[in-house]
């Protein structure tokens, strides 16, 4: 959580700088909802559900909040009695057959009297009805014989009925497996579940209940790819199952992609380029920037002779001082940083530390530590920042910044107790330094509990009181107030006024406009939000993430995918190494061109910065490929399915 500035699109919070996202629930219930850890803001507010739970694993499809259509039990571990009429079955499946009064329903067989006047199909349905009675009475062996008799007498052209009987056989074996202890009998029963569910699907390839049962059985054998296939088919055929299936999908896809990543990158993926957006967002998440401010550095190096109005300084000495300043390795590193050329900064800082001006050593350690972290050299970064803390004769703000960077690094690794320790040390140096409380608020947010979320609000209040001229403190507080009080018109108005004041106070800070645009979007003031996002781009045209937010706003607010893609494509030219851009383009293209979407996701993998980024990108690509495969197998158009579903689904 690099910044307490939190970006949202439709109830998803993107905490800028690390591309970690927190998913939030409905506005009215936000304060009690837990926040889940995401790595990047994929498809924020898209009608495709890019559902990620903690691990970065993803499932695509529309998601519904209409819980009346969703059973409360887990789709993989529940074992309901046989129920007819599931999505994907024939209409006859829902028929209920009453056993005649003279029928023989004794244990040990499924034969019945009075069948000579019935058609084969009627006899089959009568056997099924008897089997259902045995099933509800937990007499599974007898139920199996009845369903087997139904299969024997049912005409072969009645595939819908035959699918039901086979699925009912699978249901019996499933509950028999559940009741067994671990061993060969249990495994044998689960294998029969797979066998009969597969037979049912050969007869009716859109039989949702059969996919669900087979997924549960395949889970027992740890057939991860097969489980994911069955769950994906379930969600594509019956969108009401998405909410229930998503967690198991996340769990399974994570196992698959972790293995795949290990195969593709046995020694770990090495960064070859840094995203300019990633660097800028991280750097601007802190208050202190003196170590890369050339004017401040010039004063530090040249002292009073840097003052052009000081007549006591010899003009010749001024020229010499300026020439020496220009040759400083650290000054070259700072200029590389501001120009967006990151490859040589660490080596230049190292030169400054070992042979440069001693007054610049602390500054060089700060910048080198920052770049070490951004290049994913975590241990080296922590060591550089620790060296700053061990130095004497440097001001407290420099040390506080070193502590806050260390806190961020620990926070990024989910080591929140260590992160809090660094913040506590910073408070000991200066308890009235506002940025300390902004960073502490991030740590509180990670915990996710209502108590910690309330604590984060208090910490942001403290930051604002201590540093009312620090734009991060103001915008964070304004947005958090809005999120926690979105069901109160009074609170919304107070948040809006904070933003309006911030726009006046910080007219050159693009971040303020981005945050205000997010609030306007959540309030469905689409036209004004677009104007504000465009203003942010005008102020900071080299940051790719703002183009992504604007593009998604066009998609969500105006339902214009063409303009959305066109807008986000501009971000590619701005920052060709920004993973968020390719992940979002991939998510959008899933609406209309799955092969192109997979191409974008491959690019996201190529430019991913962290292990979690890599896991996220692999997960999305895996689900995209699987969605394409399942749709081809089922003979359905994923775009038509999603379009049809959109009218019946509640958006995020």
C-alpha positions, 0 to 999 in steps of 0.5 A, a space after each residue: 500500500 504505497 500511498 494512502 491515496 486510494 483509487 477506486 472504480 466501482 467499489 474496488 480500491 486501488 492503492 496507488 504505487 504498488 498496484 495492491 487493491 482492496 476489494 470493498 463491499 456495497 457502499 452501505 456496508 463498507 465499514 464492516 466489510 473485510 478488504 482482500 489483498 489484490 496485486 493490481 487493479 484489473 477490470 475495475 468496475 468491469 461487468 466481467 468479474 475479475 475475482 481475486 482473493 488474496 493470492 491474485 488468482 482470477 475467475 472471469 464472468 459476470 458476478 451477481 449480488 442476487 443472492 436469492 438465486 444462490 444456494 448458501 452451501 459451497 458448490 464443491 463440498 455440499 451434498 444436497 439430495 437429488 433435486 431436478 430442474 437444474 440449469 442445463 437439464 431438459 424440462 422433463 427433468 423437473 417432473 415429479 413421478 409419484 409411486 403408485 400405491 401398489 408399487 414395490 419399494 422394498 429394500 433390495 430392488 427397484 422393480 415395480 408392479 403395474 408397469 405393463 401398461 406404461 411406456 418405457 419412458 414412463 417406466 424409467 421415470 417411475 424407477 427414478 421416482 422410487 430411487 429418489 425416495 430411497 435417496 432421501 431416506 439415505 438408502 443409496 444402494 437401493 437408490 442406485 439399483 432404481 436409477 440403473 433400472 431407469 437407465 436400462 428401460 429408458 429409450 436411447 433417444 431420450 438423452 435428457 432423461 438418461 443424463 438425469 439418471 446418470 447424474 443421480 447415480 453420481 449423486 449416490 456415489 458421492 454421498 457414499 464416498 462422503 460417509 466413508 473413511 479414507 481408503 480404497 472404498 472412498 476413492 472407488 466411490 469418487 471414481 464412480 462419481 466421475 464416471 457417471 457425471 461424465 456419462 451425464 455430460 456426454 448426454 447433456 453437455 450443459 448439465 450444470 449439476 453434473 459439472 459440480 458433482 464431477 468437480 467435487 470428485 476430481 478435487 478429491 483426486 487433486 485433478 486441478 486442471 479438470 476441477 477448474 474446467 468443471 467449475 468454469 463450465 458451471 459459471 459460464 452456464 449458470 452465472 448465479 453460481 459464480 459467487 459460490 465457485 469463485 473461491 475454489 477457482 482461486 484456490 485451484 488456479 493458484 496451484 496450477 499457475 504457481 507450478 507453471 511459473 516455477 517451470 517457466 522461471 526456475 531461477 525466478 523472473 528477472 526484471 529488465 525494465 522498470 515501469 515509469 508509472 510504478 516508479 512515480 507512484 511509489 516515489 510520490 507516495 511519500 512527503 519528503 523529496 529533498 534527496 532528488 531536488 536539485 536546488 536543495 542539493 545545490 545548497 547542500 553542496 555549495 552552501 552560501 556560495 550557491 546564493 546568486 544574490 550573495 555578493 560576498 562569494 567570489 564569482 570565480 568560486 561560484 563557477 568552480 562550485 557549479 562545475 564541481 556540482 555538475 560532475 557529482 555522480 549523485 547529481 547525474 543519478 538524480 537527473 537520470 531519475 527525473 528523466 525516467 532512465 533508471 538503468 544506471 541510477 544504482 551504479 551512479 549512487 554507488 559511485 557517489 557513496 564510495 568516492 563522491 562528496 561526503 555530504 551527499 552520501 545520505 542522499 545517495 543511500 536514500 535514492 539507491 535504497 529506493 531503486 533497489 526496492 523497485 528493482 526487487 532487491 528487498 534486502 539490499 534496499 533495507 540495508 541501504 536505508 539502515 545505513 542512513 539511520 546509523 549516520 550522524 549529523 543528518 537531519 531528522 526528516 531524512 531519517 524519518 523518510 528512511 524509516 518510512 521507506 523501510 516500513 513500506 517495504 515490510 508492509 509490502 511483504 505483509 510484515 505489518 508488525 515490523 512496519 509498525 515498529 519502523 513507524 514508532 521509531 519515526 514518531 520518536 524522532 518527530 511525533 508531529 510529522 504528518 506523513 508518519 500517520 499517512 503511512 501508519 494508515 496503510 498498515 491499519 488498512 492491511 489488517 482489514 478489520 472494522 476496528 483497524 479501518 476505523 483506526 486508519 481513519 483516525 490516523 488520517 485525521 491526525 495526518 491532516 491536522 498536522 500537515 494540512 498542506 500535504 496533499 496526500 493527507 488531504 486527499 486520503 482523508 477526503 476519500 476515506 470519509 467518502 467511502 465510509 460515509 457513502 450512505 450519508 449525504 452529509 458526509 458525502 458533501 463534506 468529502 466533496 468540499 474537502 476535495 474542492 478545497 484541495 483542488 484550489 490548494 494543490 492545482 498542480 497535483 495530478 493525484 488530487 484530480 485523480 482521487 476526486 475523479 474517482 469519487 465523482 465516478 462512484 457518485 455516477 457523475 460521469 461527465 464531470 469525472 471524465 473532465 477531472 481525469 482529463 485534467 489529471 492527464 494534462 498535468 501529468 501526461 507521463 503516468 499511464 494509470 490515469 489513462 487506464 482509469 479514464 478508459 474504464 470510466 468510458 467503459 463503465 459510464 458510457 458503455 463504450 468499449 471502443 473509446 475505452 480501448 483507444 484511451 488505454 492504448 495511449 498509455 502503452 505509448 506513455 509507459 510500455 512497461 506498465 503491467 496495469 495497462 496490459 492487464 486492463 486491455 486484456 480484461 476489456 478484450 475478453 468482451 469481444 476478442 479472447 485471442 487478443 485478450 490472451 496476447 495482452 495478458 502475455 505482455 502483462 506477464 512479460 512486464 510484470 514487476 513482482 512475484 505477485 504481479 506474475 501470479 496475477 497475470 498467469 492467473 488471468 491468462 489461465 482463466 482466459 484460455 480455459 474460458 475459451 476452451 470451455 466455450 468451444 467445447 460447449 458450443 457457446 459464444 462467450 461474448 453472447 453469454 456475457 452480453 445476455 447475462 449483463 441484463 440480469 446481473 447487478 454490476 459491481 
